[in-house]
Amino acid sequence: MVLEGLSLLEEDEEIQRIDKQILEQKDQNTWNVYVEGNTERSMEVNFEKILANINKEYSIDTENLTVWRFFAILEDIKERNNKQNP
């Protein structure tokens, strides 16, 4: 994409045009919580499932889970899965 020689307004319009093309090509996520299969609900439910499993497997109070501990646990889960399914 070459934007050289364009004014700032022309650059902005070109970027918006390209963004619009990209968005038209991709399936859109539905974020409306009242629509079945919406992305927000799916992400929240999956995150809560992860927390429930962490609580069950590691006996950790997920209300006080730090970001670093969360990522360490995810790494541990990946390593366990790799050992079980080489």
N, C-alpha and C positions, 0 to 999 in steps of 0.2 A: 504494500500500500504506500503510495507516494503522495505526501501532502505538501511537498516543497512547492513554493510559489503561490500557495493559497493564502488568503487572508485568514485571520482567526475565525471569523464568522463562517467562511467557506470550509475551513478545517472542521469546525464544530458540526456543520451540516453534513459533511462527508462521514464523519464518525457516527453521527446519528443514523444516517442511511445504512451504513454497514451493520451497526447494532441491530437495526430493524430487520435486515436480511437474516442475520444469525438467529434472532428470536423466532422468526417465521419458519425457520428450518427445523427447530427443535420442538419436541413435545414440551408443553408447559407444565410445570408443577402446579398443583392446585393447593393453595394455602388456606382456603376457606374451611374452617373446622366443621361446618355443617354439611359439607359435601363428602360423601363416602369415598374412602381411599385417598383423602387429602394428605399432602406431604407433611404438614405440621403435626398432625395427629400421629402419623406413622413414625416420625422422628422421635416424638415425645414418648410414645409407647415403647419403641425399641430401646430408648435410653433407660426408661424405667425397668425394662426387662434386664438390661445389663446390670443396673444397680442391684436388682433383686438377686441376680446370680452371684454378684460379687459378695453381697451380704451372706448368702448361703454358703458359698465355697470358701470364703476367707474370714468369715466371722468379723467383718469390719462394719462399724457404724457408718453407713453411707451418708448420713446427714453431716458428718464431719470429715468426709473424704477430701483430701487435697488433690489438686490437679496432677501433681507429680506422682502421688500414690496411685491415682486412677490410671495414668499411662503405664506405670510400672506393672500394675496388675494386668492390663491389656497385653503387654509384652510377655508376661508370664503365661497367659492363656495361649498366645500364639505359639510360644515355645512348647507348651504341653501338647498342643494340637499337632505340631510338626513331628514330635516324638511318637505320637500315637498313629499318625498317618504320614509316614515318610514318602 
